[in-house]
Each structure stands twice: as C-alpha cells, then as structure tokens.
Amino acid sequence: MKSHALICIVVLIFVTACATSAGGEPASPSLQPADTPSAVPAAQTFTPLPTFTSTPLPTDTVAPTATPTSTPIPTVESLRATVIADKLSCRYGPGALYLYLIAFNRTARIKLIGRTDANNWVWVQNVDAQNRNTNCWVNQKFLEIQGDPQALPIVYPGLKLPVSPYYPGPSWANAKREEDGKVTITWEPVPISPGKYEDENMQQYLIEVWRCEAGQIVFETLGTNYPAITVDVDEPGCAIPSHGRVFVQEKHGYGGPAEIPWPSP
C-alpha cells in the first residue's frame, strides 16, 4: 500500500514538470531593467550650414581701390593779420615790381580780403584819410595771419591796375619757344621820359606770366627796361595753357596790357 502511494507521488511530479515545459508560467519572473523609460525620444537632427566658395577675379581685372578726395577749403570774406616786418610795402599789384602805394609798420593790424590765383600775395583793405578805398597788395610771408590765406577769394586777375594818363600800352607782343624750352617774349617799344620813373629801381615794362612748372601753374611778374625778356621755365602738363601780358609802367599807372600769343610746349 505504501509502495503504491509512493509511485503515485513520483508520477504526479513528473506530469507537473512536463506541463511547465510545454507552456506554463516560468518558475520565476524574468528580470527587467530598473530604469528603462517607456519611450525613447527621437534623436535630434541638424541641417548643415551652406558652404560658400570665393570666385577669384579674372587675371585682367583690377580690384577697385579707394581714391582719396581732397576737401575744398571753405571760402571766407576776410582774415585778420599782423605785420611782422619792420616796414612792409603795400603795392598796386601782387608782386615786388608793381608801383608802391603805402607801407605798414611792424605790429600793424590789417584786414585781408583777397589773393591771387597762383602766388603768395594777398590783397589788403585800406582806407585813406579822405575815406577813399586804396586797397593794395603785400607778400603774406611778412604777415602773421589768423587763418588759412588759401580760403580768401581769388581776386587777381580780375582787378584793374590804375591806368596811366600819359602812355598807352604796346600795340603788339610776340613770343617764341627756344630749343631749350625757354620762351622769349618781345613787344612794341614805348619809351617814357625820365621824370615818369617812380624811383631808380622802377622797371619800365611789367610782364605778367602764368607758366607751367611741375604740373602747376605759377604766376610771376617780370620787369625790364628793354622790350624783350626770356621766361626760363615753361613745361607741358598743366590743366590750363600758359599765358601772359605786357604793361608799360610809369609812376602814375599802367598802359596796356598787350596779350602775349603764347607758343605751345
């Protein structure tokens, strides 16, 4: 009886084991990760930046360069100045060869109201004892000027020199360019009497010349007692052509001028 019961128990254990292998619950639950999220977000994606390529300039193309521009000096009506020479001559025209009018002493305060187009002489406003306007010219290197004299308006050429009541100017003038580039000017002789000289240093003929040098127009005055003179330097390369004129000069004023037909460089 006991043997029969033991056999039944063994058979029962064997049947249970087979049922489990066939599809029953496992003996123990399978392990799960402790912190596994329920859903994993999709990985972020990045759009790559566009790439740029530089195109080289053609070999015959020149890249533009910045061109410096000069700022024009604003024009002023007048400037104040102080004379720094012991005695400064003020003349009828913009140069040392023009007739003398008055003189200023050192420390004199004067008013400048104009300049020439191509030299360093400036025009001085002057009123005499009879309240007459007797403006005249001085060389700016003998002045202490409050401001830039280049800002003064250009008034010469344009102003008329005082006219001689006794002598006309030459009726003609000629000019010839020499092989070395110099220009020889001749004109009609106009003799004046010895009593018509301002002083022993006065030149009977006054020649105004606008000549080209190093690409710039230079204004200068030349004087002589003979009806001929030579300009040593006159070059090509200026924006305006060289030119000139001849006056007869005597102590009361000027005769002329005769325009010079200037030869081409």
Secondary structure, 3 states (H helix, E strand, C coil): CHHHHHHHHHHHHHHHHHHHHHHCCCCCCCCCCCCCCCCCCCCCCCCCCCCCCCCCCCCCCCCCCCCCCCCCCCCCCCEEEEECCCEEEEECCCCCCCCEEEEEECCCEEEEEEEECCCCEEEEECECCCCCECCEEEEHHHEEECCCHHHCCEEECCCCCCECCCCCCCCCEEEEECCCCCEEEEECCCCCCHHHCCCCCCCCEEEEEEEEECCEEEEEEEEECCCEEEECCCCCCCCCCCEEEEEEEECCEEEEEEEECCCCC
